[in-house]
Amino acid sequence: MKMETVKDRAAPAVLGSVEGIVAQPVIETDRFVMRPPRLSDAGLLNMYASDSRVARNSRSLPHPMPPGATEAFVARALKPETREKVWILDGSAHGLSEVLGVISLKPLDRDQCEVAFWVAPSFWGTGLARTALKALVEANPLGAKTLFAEIFQDNQASARVVTAAGFDYIGDAETYSVARGGQVPTWTYLRKL
């Protein structure tokens, strides 16, 4: 893993002081790197996240995407006090798009984290999500002892991604989806590290 700091990602004028910021690892795979977001990612992130198919499989993405929402997401991810760590799947070094998707880890209590991910529809079925999740599990950048994933029950492709990464099904639940405007049944998965 390489380390990349906020200084590598954005101008201090945008973020304020960048002194004392802890670096976030860059995780390399044979197809892409997983790196912290950059302000320049906002355009591609907005294009992909504005796709209703992506938004409907997410808890937090609105549809339609309001103006400024993507820029606010990137700005939040760049704040040093933000606990949730976000990585961009960047395939530019391998002849692919600079933004292929997003994967994140949200710390919970007792050394647990929740993982969430999405891949741009034009890359669905190519194994990118599976590769990203396996790389994140192997790197375990937040030192978690347990990872959780919550998958909408009508998103069997993502369920296959988490089970291929060694996650075990532990039960049904439901959660609110902003894009769907209501509660959605979910499957919950767990991976001990």
Helices and strands as residue ranges (DSSP letters): E 2-4, H 6-9, H 12-15, E 24-28, E 33-35, G 39-41, H 42-49, H 52-56, H 69-78, E 85-90, G 92-94, E 101-107, E 112-119, G 121-123, H 128-139, E 146-152, H 156-164, E 168-177, E 182-192
